[in-house]
Amino acid sequence: MFLLFNDLQEFKGTKDWPTVGVVGIAGEVNKNMVNVTNCPHWPVADGVQLANALGMQSFTLINDFAAAGYGLCLLKPNDYVHLNRVSPSEDGPRVVMGPGTGHGQGYLTKSAFTKCYEVFSSEGGHTDFSVTSEEDWKLRQFAIEFIKNSENVEN
């Protein structure tokens, strides 16, 4: 991102420089600020400070799985693979899930009052792992050892 930002400096203040920005970021966004999930050594990301530093009117931070939810709304039928033979409801609820700093989750609903989906992010993946089988126990032990010994940037 640093190289990209430096490469764009020639456009700053010109008609080609964006006036607003939006970024999906891991963690709970509150008042346009976020402590990045699993990275306590990182500074708080602050959308107002980013806007000021970049010379923009506004810079909005949204949860990364909210961003994925908005992206889900743009998918066409040939962009995904059905996992079963059930036909989805045209205006039914939708969900987006995936690995990240936890098991990211978001859901989308459409009410009778709007033609657009509303997107809701969730930090639902940061929950306890219930061991119910021998395989679960092995996965738990592997995860504990991985977290202890990994040089992953989030540890």
N, CA and C atoms as a LAMMPS dump frame, in Angstrom:
ITEM: TIMESTEP
0
ITEM: NUMBER OF ATOMS
465
ITEM: BOX BOUNDS ff ff ff
-5.0000000000000000e+02 5.0000000000000000e+02
-5.0000000000000000e+02 5.0000000000000000e+02
-5.0000000000000000e+02 5.0000000000000000e+02
ITEM: ATOMS id mol type element x y z
1 1 1 N 0.827 -1.179 0
2 1 2 C 0 0 0
3 1 3 C 0.876 1.25 0
4 2 1 N 2.022 1.191 0.663
5 2 2 C 2.916 2.339 0.73
6 2 3 C 3.405 2.723 -0.66
7 3 1 N 3.829 1.714 -1.443
8 3 2 C 4.301 2.014 -2.796
9 3 3 C 3.18 2.606 -3.631
10 4 1 N 1.988 2.034 -3.517
11 4 2 C 0.852 2.534 -4.261
12 4 3 C 0.563 3.983 -3.879
13 5 1 N 0.578 4.287 -2.588
14 5 2 C 0.319 5.647 -2.125
15 5 3 C 1.368 6.607 -2.687
16 6 1 N 2.624 6.226 -2.633
17 6 2 C 3.687 7.084 -3.173
18 6 3 C 3.549 7.272 -4.679
19 7 1 N 3.151 6.202 -5.385
20 7 2 C 2.966 6.31 -6.83
21 7 3 C 1.839 7.269 -7.174
22 8 1 N 0.862 7.402 -6.304
23 8 2 C -0.298 8.26 -6.566
24 8 3 C -0.067 9.717 -6.19
25 9 1 N 1.027 10.011 -5.514
26 9 2 C 1.27 11.375 -5.042
27 9 3 C 1.236 12.415 -6.164
28 10 1 N 1.619 12.019 -7.364
29 10 2 C 1.599 12.972 -8.467
30 10 3 C 0.18 13.435 -8.803
31 11 1 N -0.828 12.651 -8.404
32 11 2 C -2.216 13.01 -8.69
33 11 3 C -2.866 13.822 -7.571
34 12 1 N -2.233 13.871 -6.4
35 12 2 C -2.828 14.553 -5.255
36 12 3 C -3.074 16.025 -5.592
37 13 1 N -4.284 16.463 -5.322
38 13 2 C -4.66 17.844 -5.58
39 13 3 C -5.135 18.098 -7.006
40 14 1 N -5.094 17.081 -7.879
41 14 2 C -5.578 17.244 -9.251
42 14 3 C -7.009 16.739 -9.35
43 15 1 N -7.615 16.917 -10.509
44 15 2 C -8.991 16.451 -10.722
45 15 3 C -9.076 14.925 -10.677
46 16 1 N -7.954 14.223 -10.823
47 16 2 C -7.935 12.765 -10.807
48 16 3 C -7.807 12.178 -9.401
49 17 1 N -7.579 13.03 -8.399
50 17 2 C -7.445 12.549 -7.025
51 17 3 C -8.837 12.292 -6.457
52 18 1 N -9.071 11.145 -5.826
53 18 2 C -10.411 10.878 -5.278
54 18 3 C -10.76 11.844 -4.147
55 19 1 N -12.047 12.105 -4.02
56 19 2 C -12.504 12.995 -2.946
57 19 3 C -13.016 12.216 -1.751
58 20 1 N -13.344 10.937 -1.947
59 20 2 C -13.797 10.083 -0.848
60 20 3 C -13.104 8.733 -0.953
61 21 1 N -13.026 8.039 0.162
62 21 2 C -12.438 6.712 0.18
63 21 3 C -13.223 5.795 1.104
64 22 1 N -13.212 4.515 0.812
65 22 2 C -13.838 3.492 1.647
66 22 3 C -12.922 2.275 1.642
67 23 1 N -12.665 1.729 2.829
68 23 2 C -11.833 0.531 2.945
69 23 3 C -12.496 -0.437 3.915
70 24 1 N -12.517 -1.717 3.522
71 24 2 C -12.947 -2.77 4.429
72 24 3 C -11.766 -3.196 5.271
73 25 1 N -11.952 -3.258 6.594
74 25 2 C -10.841 -3.545 7.508
75 25 3 C -11.312 -4.532 8.573
76 26 1 N -10.44 -5.434 8.979
77 26 2 C -10.799 -6.463 9.954
78 26 3 C -10.984 -5.851 11.335
79 27 1 N -12.157 -6.041 11.898
80 27 2 C -12.43 -5.566 13.244
81 27 3 C -13.75 -4.826 13.325
82 28 1 N -14.121 -4.522 14.554
83 28 2 C -15.369 -3.794 14.8
84 28 3 C -15.134 -2.303 14.566
85 29 1 N -15.854 -1.737 13.615
86 29 2 C -15.728 -0.313 13.309
87 29 3 C -16.713 0.446 14.193
88 30 1 N -16.2 1.428 14.932
89 30 2 C -17.022 2.237 15.824
90 30 3 C -16.621 3.693 15.65
91 31 1 N -17.556 4.528 15.236
92 31 2 C -17.304 5.957 15.009
93 31 3 C -16.164 6.167 14.015
94 32 1 N -16.159 5.332 12.957
95 32 2 C -15.176 5.413 11.879
96 32 3 C -13.747 5.156 12.355
97 33 1 N -13.619 4.391 13.434
98 33 2 C -12.31 3.979 13.94
99 33 3 C -12.354 2.482 14.229
100 34 1 N -11.19 1.849 14.155
101 34 2 C -11.129 0.415 14.425
102 34 3 C -9.759 0.04 14.978
103 35 1 N -9.792 -0.826 15.981
104 35 2 C -8.589 -1.529 16.423
105 35 3 C -8.546 -2.79 15.579
106 36 1 N -7.563 -2.913 14.731
107 36 2 C -7.506 -4.042 13.811
108 36 3 C -7.464 -5.342 14.603
109 37 1 N -8.346 -6.27 14.245
110 37 2 C -8.484 -7.541 14.948
111 37 3 C -7.161 -8.29 15
112 38 1 N -6.825 -8.796 16.16
113 38 2 C -5.638 -9.616 16.402
114 38 3 C -4.323 -8.872 16.194
115 39 1 N -4.342 -7.562 16.118
116 39 2 C -3.113 -6.783 15.925
117 39 3 C -3.058 -5.657 16.955
118 40 1 N -2.955 -5.997 18.246
119 40 2 C -2.979 -4.956 19.273
120 40 3 C -1.802 -3.984 19.181
121 41 1 N -0.724 -4.386 18.489
122 41 2 C 0.444 -3.522 18.357
123 41 3 C 0.283 -2.498 17.232
124 42 1 N -0.783 -2.603 16.452
125 42 2 C -1.042 -1.636 15.389
126 42 3 C -1.789 -0.449 15.967
127 43 1 N -1.58 0.749 15.436
128 43 2 C -2.343 1.902 15.92
129 43 3 C -3.802 1.803 15.483
130 44 1 N -4.664 2.523 16.169
131 44 2 C -6.071 2.576 15.798
132 44 3 C -6.185 3.197 14.409
133 45 1 N -6.956 2.562 13.546
134 45 2 C -7.216 3.139 12.223
135 45 3 C -8.353 4.138 12.383
136 46 1 N -8.149 5.35 11.91
137 46 2 C -9.108 6.43 12.082
138 46 3 C -9.43 7.033 10.718
139 47 1 N -10.672 6.871 10.277
140 47 2 C -11.079 7.359 8.968
141 47 3 C -10.935 8.86 8.803
142 48 1 N -11.204 9.636 9.863
143 48 2 C -11.074 11.094 9.778
144 48 3 C -9.606 11.481 9.573
145 49 1 N -8.706 10.83 10.314
146 49 2 C -7.279 11.109 10.137
147 49 3 C -6.804 10.725 8.74
148 50 1 N -7.304 9.599 8.232
149 50 2 C -6.939 9.184 6.88
150 50 3 C -7.414 10.206 5.85
151 51 1 N -8.652 10.687 6.005
152 51 2 C -9.176 11.693 5.079
153 51 3 C -8.3 12.937 5.094
154 52 1 N -7.942 13.397 6.284
155 52 2 C -7.092 14.586 6.397
156 52 3 C -5.716 14.354 5.771
157 53 1 N -5.118 13.2 6.057
158 53 2 C -3.784 12.897 5.54
159 53 3 C -3.783 12.768 4.01
160 54 1 N -4.894 12.285 3.467
161 54 2 C -4.973 12.067 2.028
162 54 3 C -5.61 13.235 1.277
163 55 1 N -6.037 14.263 2.014
164 55 2 C -6.669 15.414 1.371
165 55 3 C -8.006 15.083 0.743
166 56 1 N -8.789 14.238 1.429
167 56 2 C -10.104 13.836 0.923
168 56 3 C -11.202 14.451 1.78
169 57 1 N -12.396 14.558 1.203
170 57 2 C -13.539 15.055 1.961
171 57 3 C -13.923 14.077 3.062
172 58 1 N -13.851 12.782 2.753
173 58 2 C -14.174 11.767 3.761
174 58 3 C -13.457 10.465 3.425
175 59 1 N -13.249 9.673 4.457
176 59 2 C -12.669 8.341 4.307
177 59 3 C -13.401 7.461 5.306
178 60 1 N -14.146 6.489 4.81
179 60 2 C -14.991 5.656 5.655
180 60 3 C -14.391 4.265 5.807
181 61 1 N -14.281 3.817 7.043
182 61 2 C -13.841 2.458 7.332
183 61 3 C -15.081 1.609 7.562
184 62 1 N -15.127 0.441 6.921
185 62 2 C -16.207 -0.51 7.166
186 62 3 C -15.583 -1.864 7.467
187 63 1 N -16.298 -2.7 8.173
188 63 2 C -15.822 -4.043 8.487
189 63 3 C -15.538 -4.798 7.191
190 64 1 N -14.501 -5.63 7.191
191 64 2 C -14.124 -6.346 5.971
192 64 3 C -15.222 -7.268 5.465
193 65 1 N -16.011 -7.841 6.367
194 65 2 C -17.081 -8.717 5.896
195 65 3 C -18.335 -7.943 5.506
196 66 1 N -18.464 -6.711 5.938
197 66 2 C -19.487 -5.837 5.37
198 66 3 C -19.102 -5.533 3.927
199 67 1 N -17.824 -5.264 3.695
200 67 2 C -17.347 -5.014 2.329
201 67 3 C -17.605 -6.233 1.444
202 68 1 N -17.342 -7.415 1.986
203 68 2 C -17.61 -8.642 1.223
204 68 3 C -19.1 -8.787 0.945
205 69 1 N -19.937 -8.382 1.9
206 69 2 C -21.384 -8.443 1.704
207 69 3 C -21.836 -7.542 0.567
208 70 1 N -21.295 -6.333 0.511
209 70 2 C -21.635 -5.436 -0.599
210 70 3 C -21.173 -6.034 -1.924
211 71 1 N -20.014 -6.673 -1.898
212 71 2 C -19.528 -7.336 -3.104
213 71 3 C -20.427 -8.48 -3.524
214 72 1 N -20.987 -9.193 -2.546
215 72 2 C -21.897 -10.299 -2.824
216 72 3 C -23.082 -9.826 -3.659
217 73 1 N -23.532 -8.607 -3.404
218 73 2 C -24.672 -8.054 -4.148
219 73 3 C -24.359 -7.869 -5.63
220 74 1 N -23.093 -7.836 -5.987
221 74 2 C -22.705 -7.602 -7.381
222 74 3 C -22.489 -8.879 -8.179
223 75 1 N -22.523 -10.031 -7.501
224 75 2 C -22.272 -11.288 -8.199
225 75 3 C -23.419 -11.636 -9.146
226 76 1 N -23.05 -12.195 -10.273
227 76 2 C -24.001 -12.712 -11.259
228 76 3 C -24.06 -14.232 -11.092
229 77 1 N -25.127 -14.874 -11.563
230 77 2 C -25.256 -16.331 -11.388
231 77 3 C -24.048 -17.141 -11.87
232 78 1 N -23.359 -16.7 -12.894
233 78 2 C -22.198 -17.475 -13.362
234 78 3 C -20.924 -17.164 -12.578
235 79 1 N -21.015 -16.325 -11.533
236 79 2 C -19.858 -15.993 -10.702
237 79 3 C -19.685 -16.94 -9.518
238 80 1 N -20.629 -17.823 -9.285
239 80 2 C -20.536 -18.72 -8.134
240 80 3 C -20.976 -20.126 -8.504
241 81 1 N -20.687 -21.073 -7.622
242 81 2 C -21.02 -22.475 -7.823
243 81 3 C -22.017 -22.879 -6.742
244 82 1 N -23.107 -23.523 -7.143
245 82 2 C -24.093 -24.013 -6.171
246 82 3 C -23.522 -25.232 -5.442
247 83 1 N -23.693 -25.257 -4.138
248 83 2 C -23.218 -26.387 -3.337
249 83 3 C -24.286 -27.455 -3.17
250 84 1 N -25.521 -27.129 -3.535
251 84 2 C -26.62 -28.094 -3.469
252 84 3 C -27.617 -27.755 -4.572
253 85 1 N -28.734 -28.442 -4.588
254 85 2 C -29.715 -28.233 -5.666
255 85 3 C -30.85 -27.306 -5.255
256 86 1 N -30.717 -26.657 -4.146
257 86 2 C -31.755 -25.741 -3.673
258 86 3 C -31.627 -24.425 -4.424
259 87 1 N -32.729 -23.948 -4.939
260 87 2 C -32.722 -22.653 -5.621
261 87 3 C -32.885 -21.548 -4.59
262 88 1 N -31.999 -20.571 -4.613
263 88 2 C -32.106 -19.491 -3.625
264 88 3 C -33.32 -18.609 -3.904
265 89 1 N -33.879 -18.089 -2.832
266 89 2 C -34.99 -17.153 -2.939
267 89 3 C -34.466 -15.847 -3.528
268 90 1 N -35.196 -15.272 -4.447
269 90 2 C -34.758 -14.046 -5.131
270 90 3 C -34.411 -12.926 -4.155
271 91 1 N -35.248 -12.714 -3.157
272 91 2 C -35.028 -11.632 -2.198
273 91 3 C -34.753 -12.147 -0.79
274 92 1 N -34.359 -13.407 -0.668
275 92 2 C -34.133 -14.008 0.639
276 92 3 C -32.857 -13.516 1.298
277 93 1 N -32.698 -13.854 2.558
278 93 2 C -31.472 -13.459 3.264
279 93 3 C -30.255 -14.124 2.627
280 94 1 N -29.115 -13.479 2.785
281 94 2 C -27.858 -13.994 2.256
282 94 3 C -26.807 -13.926 3.353
283 95 1 N -25.793 -14.729 3.176
284 95 2 C -24.716 -14.745 4.164
285 95 3 C -23.377 -14.789 3.439
286 96 1 N -22.389 -14.179 4.056
287 96 2 C -21.024 -14.252 3.556
288 96 3 C -20.153 -14.698 4.728
289 97 1 N -19.313 -15.713 4.483
290 97 2 C -18.442 -16.244 5.531
291 97 3 C -17.089 -16.562 4.921
292 98 1 N -16.071 -16.521 5.736
293 98 2 C -14.764 -16.905 5.247
294 98 3 C -13.689 -16.751 6.29
295 99 1 N -12.554 -17.377 6.034
296 99 2 C -11.447 -17.255 6.973
297 99 3 C -10.841 -15.864 6.907
298 100 1 N -10.341 -15.444 8.023
299 100 2 C -9.679 -14.153 8.126
300 100 3 C -8.937 -14.143 9.441
301 101 1 N -9.119 -13.113 10.228
302 101 2 C -8.502 -13.078 11.545
303 101 3 C -9.262 -13.969 12.516
304 102 1 N -10.415 -14.379 12.115
305 102 2 C -11.247 -15.352 12.829
306 102 3 C -11.995 -16.084 11.738
307 103 1 N -13.248 -16.341 11.976
308 103 2 C -14.1 -16.86 10.912
309 103 3 C -15.113 -15.761 10.633
310 104 1 N -14.782 -14.895 9.685
311 104 2 C -15.601 -13.726 9.405
312 104 3 C -16.981 -14.095 8.921
313 105 1 N -17.937 -13.286 9.32
314 105 2 C -19.32 -13.528 8.954
315 105 3 C -20.028 -12.21 8.713
316 106 1 N -20.973 -12.252 7.816
317 106 2 C -21.84 -11.12 7.586
318 106 3 C -23.14 -11.645 7.016
319 107 1 N -24.187 -10.88 7.154
320 107 2 C -25.451 -11.301 6.565
321 107 3 C -26.141 -10.11 5.931
322 108 1 N -27.004 -10.421 4.997
323 108 2 C -27.715 -9.406 4.234
324 108 3 C -29.198 -9.709 4.285
325 109 1 N -29.999 -8.701 4.49
326 109 2 C -31.451 -8.866 4.46
327 109 3 C -32.067 -7.752 3.629
328 110 1 N -33.231 -8.055 3.103
329 110 2 C -33.964 -7.079 2.316
330 110 3 C -35.357 -6.98 2.936
331 111 1 N -35.788 -5.771 3.242
332 111 2 C -37.116 -5.591 3.831
333 111 3 C -38.114 -5.205 2.744
334 112 1 N -39.37 -5.152 3.12
335 112 2 C -40.425 -4.746 2.183
336 112 3 C -40.33 -3.266 1.849
337 113 1 N -39.525 -2.526 2.573
338 113 2 C -39.452 -1.075 2.408
339 113 3 C -38.329 -0.608 1.484
340 114 1 N -37.515 -1.526 1.012
341 114 2 C -36.396 -1.131 0.148
342 114 3 C -36.134 -2.202 -0.893
343 115 1 N -35.6 -1.793 -2.015
344 115 2 C -35.239 -2.768 -3.046
345 115 3 C -33.795 -3.232 -2.911
346 116 1 N -33.06 -2.646 -1.984
347 116 2 C -31.653 -2.987 -1.777
348 116 3 C -31.466 -3.812 -0.507
349 117 1 N -30.445 -4.636 -0.511
350 117 2 C -30.081 -5.385 0.684
351 117 3 C -29.396 -4.469 1.688
352 118 1 N -29.657 -4.714 2.962
353 118 2 C -28.888 -4.076 4.023
354 118 3 C -27.83 -5.085 4.452
355 119 1 N -26.625 -4.608 4.686
356 119 2 C -25.497 -5.479 5.008
357 119 3 C -25.134 -5.298 6.476
358 120 1 N -24.959 -6.416 7.165
359 120 2 C -24.597 -6.409 8.584
360 120 3 C -23.367 -7.277 8.775
361 121 1 N -22.341 -6.693 9.347
362 121 2 C -21.126 -7.469 9.615
363 121 3 C -21.244 -8.107 10.993
364 122 1 N -20.38 -9.066 11.231
365 122 2 C -20.401 -9.763 12.51
366 122 3 C -18.999 -10.22 12.842
367 123 1 N -18.656 -10.136 14.089
368 123 2 C -17.411 -10.746 14.556
369 123 3 C -17.741 -12.112 15.149
370 124 1 N -18.707 -12.777 14.554
371 124 2 C -19.194 -14.063 15.051
372 124 3 C -18.153 -15.154 15.066
373 125 1 N -17.092 -15.004 14.301
374 125 2 C -16.073 -16.033 14.27
375 125 3 C -15.168 -16.037 15.484
376 126 1 N -15.239 -14.996 16.294
377 126 2 C -14.411 -14.928 17.499
378 126 3 C -15.217 -15.489 18.664
379 127 1 N -15.446 -16.792 18.592
380 127 2 C -16.233 -17.48 19.606
381 127 3 C -15.456 -18.707 20.066
382 128 1 N -15.955 -19.324 21.095
383 128 2 C -15.32 -20.548 21.589
384 128 3 C -15.496 -21.679 20.588
385 129 1 N -14.541 -22.597 20.6
386 129 2 C -14.595 -23.775 19.746
387 129 3 C -14.989 -24.959 20.616
388 130 1 N -16.161 -25.506 20.363
389 130 2 C -16.655 -26.636 21.157
390 130 3 C -16.134 -27.945 20.578
391 131 1 N -15.403 -28.66 21.382
392 131 2 C -14.866 -29.955 20.97
393 131 3 C -15.936 -31.013 21.183
394 132 1 N -16.281 -31.717 20.1
395 132 2 C -17.307 -32.758 20.206
396 132 3 C -16.841 -34.106 19.668
397 133 1 N -15.598 -34.166 19.167
398 133 2 C -15.111 -35.431 18.626
399 133 3 C -13.588 -35.486 18.762
400 134 1 N -13.033 -36.645 18.49
401 134 2 C -11.579 -36.825 18.511
402 134 3 C -10.917 -35.923 17.458
403 135 1 N -11.541 -35.818 16.296
404 135 2 C -11 -34.964 15.239
405 135 3 C -10.989 -33.491 15.692
406 136 1 N -12.06 -33.057 16.363
407 136 2 C -12.099 -31.693 16.907
408 136 3 C -10.973 -31.479 17.904
409 137 1 N -10.718 -32.485 18.747
410 137 2 C -9.66 -32.376 19.755
411 137 3 C -8.298 -32.204 19.081
412 138 1 N -8.046 -32.981 18.033
413 138 2 C -6.782 -32.869 17.306
414 138 3 C -6.647 -31.485 16.662
415 139 1 N -7.737 -30.966 16.113
416 139 2 C -7.714 -29.633 15.516
417 139 3 C -7.436 -28.578 16.579
418 140 1 N -8.041 -28.731 17.749
419 140 2 C -7.809 -27.788 18.847
420 140 3 C -6.345 -27.792 19.252
421 141 1 N -5.761 -28.978 19.42
422 141 2 C -4.364 -29.087 19.821
423 141 3 C -3.443 -28.482 18.755
424 142 1 N -3.749 -28.752 17.485
425 142 2 C -2.965 -28.174 16.397
426 142 3 C -3.025 -26.649 16.456
427 143 1 N -4.22 -26.085 16.641
428 143 2 C -4.396 -24.631 16.674
429 143 3 C -3.613 -24.012 17.828
430 144 1 N -3.647 -24.643 18.993
431 144 2 C -2.909 -24.114 20.148
432 144 3 C -1.412 -24.075 19.849
433 145 1 N -0.884 -25.161 19.308
434 145 2 C 0.544 -25.209 18.981
435 145 3 C 0.897 -24.213 17.88
436 146 1 N 0.031 -24.089 16.887
437 146 2 C 0.283 -23.143 15.793
438 146 3 C 0.352 -21.719 16.326
439 147 1 N -0.581 -21.353 17.17
440 147 2 C -0.607 -19.99 17.719
441 147 3 C 0.635 -19.734 18.573
442 148 1 N 1.033 -20.713 19.374
443 148 2 C 2.215 -20.553 20.228
444 148 3 C 3.499 -20.397 19.427
445 149 1 N 3.629 -21.169 18.343
446 149 2 C 4.909 -21.258 17.65
447 149 3 C 4.971 -20.542 16.292
448 150 1 N 3.868 -20.061 15.827
449 150 2 C 3.833 -19.435 14.505
450 150 3 C 4.473 -18.054 14.54
451 151 1 N 5.102 -17.68 13.441
452 151 2 C 5.623 -16.33 13.305
453 151 3 C 4.663 -15.478 12.484
454 152 1 N 3.402 -15.882 12.445
455 152 2 C 2.349 -15.149 11.748
456 152 3 C 2.286 -13.733 12.31
457 153 1 N 2.105 -12.744 11.46
458 153 2 C 2.1 -11.344 11.861
459 153 3 C 1.021 -11.05 12.906
460 154 1 N -0.047 -11.824 12.944
461 154 2 C -1.13 -11.578 13.884
462 154 3 C -0.825 -12.109 15.283
463 155 1 N 0.208 -12.921 15.423
464 155 2 C 0.483 -13.5 16.742
465 155 3 C 1.34 -12.576 17.54
